[in-house]
């Protein structure tokens, strides 16, 4: 039996290992050069290999047809990527998630980083993103990034949390296994005298070609601005949770629920033989992703899932639900934007141009809105901007992409190896 696992983060590694130890032929595919995904960034933390598994590194999946997987192997900017088709008896999708950033005036300026990018630079390259850094957004990931910045010598001048801590206190039992970790982060902030400011956000940055100051706002519960102040900074790190990478799940025909892949207690999707695990089923952290991956790998080979593993998944999902309730995106962020604020960075589409495309030209349909404004038509194909564009306009932009990754026409025409 052949099990193909797409994504080599905590969920994918666990799925591959679980299936391989039960006798399956396992192929583990990831676009990165080594296993570990976004979570295992430091060399001493990263698993080298998964025993008994064929690992296709630097390989992108550009299309899925049923359980047939089309891949390209080789450096993304290289001229000689090799096309291959892999047929699977079972498919495990563990494609993870990427940072969500809400746009604000100046967010495309040099010196503004996503939380994930700041952490990658700190962990992999040992580089701070600036000398005086503001960390802003919502969610506990801000604290992990702050620690990474401190470890490489950055002076973090404040951690700005847009939501109120009271939201988390409403569901303390769901996250009780994380209370010790949270206490350690707060102790770290205290040792370095870094203020933690709830209901506060960066709503604009200034400086021309490089961030020099930020407009910091006190917010109400809906993120409406109450008052502002100017704060000096040469770098701003922003993170507003994560967006699941659903391109392949949608291409496979998997049913979604509330923006995530809908799965059974055995991680089975609505498509027979296709399983999903990790952040594409709900944002809950590495521990939950690994537990879901184990369940998916066992279920893919029709094995019996241990009760303690299922219990870990249930506990993790309770935490994920509490997390989503504690750190929502408030509607008031829409009023932070000016008409010339960039919404789509690839195509340089402003908020004003997007609104004009929808309002003055009657572009009520998603396709027309994209063609008129060009939002979502750039290199990232809407991965960064379409969620924000939908929130700003009320237009439901389709997420299905027959081709899930950039490829050249020659690669599309090339004969694939089996």
C-alpha positions, 0 to 999 in steps of 0.5 A: 500500500502506498501512502503519500503525505504532503507536507513535512511539518509536525503533522506530516512527519507523524503521519509518515512515521505512523504509516511506515511503521505499519508496513506502508510504502510512504512518500513524504513530499515537501517544498523545503530542502529538509523535513521539519516544516516551519516549526523545526527551524533550528538545525539541532531541532530539525529531524534529519529523516523519517526511517522507512520513508521516501522523502522528496525534498524541494518538491512542489505539488502543483495539482491533484486529480483524485489520489494522483499527485503531480509534482515538480522536483528541484529548486523553484528558480532552477531551469531543470525541475523534474515532473513526476506523477505519483499514484497513492492508495491513500493521501494525507494532506498536511500543508500547514498554514502561513501568517495572516497580516491585516493591511494598514498604512505603510505595512508594505514599507521596508522594516515591516515583517510578518511574525513568521518571517521575523522568527525564521530570520532569528532561528535560521540566520541568527539575525534580528530584524532591527535594533528597536522592534515593536511586536504587534498583532494578536495571539500567543505566537507573538510571545514566541517570536518575541523570545526569538528576537530577544535571543538574537539581541534585538531590543523589543520595545513593546508587545502589543496585543490587540485583544484583551486577556479577559477573553482567554480567562473565559476558557481557562481549562481548555488551555491549562496545559499551556499555562506554564508556557505562558507564565515563562513568556511573561517572566521573560518580558518582565526580566527584559522590562518589555511592556505587554500592552493589551487592546493596543495595535500598530495602525500605521507606520511612517518613514518613507523608504524605511520604518522610523516611527509607528502610530500605536493605537488604544483599541476598544473591544471591536478594534476601533481606535480610541486614541493614538501615540507616536512610537519610535521603531526601526522595525515592526513585526506583525502577526494576526494568526494564521491562514490555512493553506487549502489549495491542495485540499480544495483541488482534491475536492475536500469539504470545508467548514468555517475555513478549514478542512472538515475531518472525522475523528480519524482525520478522514476528509469528505473524499474517500482515501484522503486524510488531513492533519495539522493546521489545515483542520484548525490552528492549534499548534505543533502538539495537536498537529503531530497528534492529528498526523499520527491518527491520519497515518494510522487511519490511512492504512486502516489501523486501530488508533490508540485511545490516548492519541485520540484523547490528545487530539480531543484535548488539542481541539478544545484548546484550538477552539478556545484560541480562536475565541480568545484571539479573533480579528476585530472588525474595526481594523477596516477603518485603519486603512486609507484609500491609498493603502495597499491591499494586494502587494503583488499588483499594488492594488489600493483599498480605494481601487478595490472599492471602486472596482466593486462599487462604481463598476458594479463588480459584485461578482468575484471574477469581475472584481478581480479582473477590474482591480487585479486583486489576487492576480499576482505571483502569490495568487491571492494567498496573502490578499484575498482573505483581507479583500473579502473582509473589506468588500463582502465579495466571496472570492473563490479559492479553487486553483486548478494549478496550485503552484507557479510553473513554467509552460514548458514544465506543464507540457513536459512528460511526467515520470511515473 
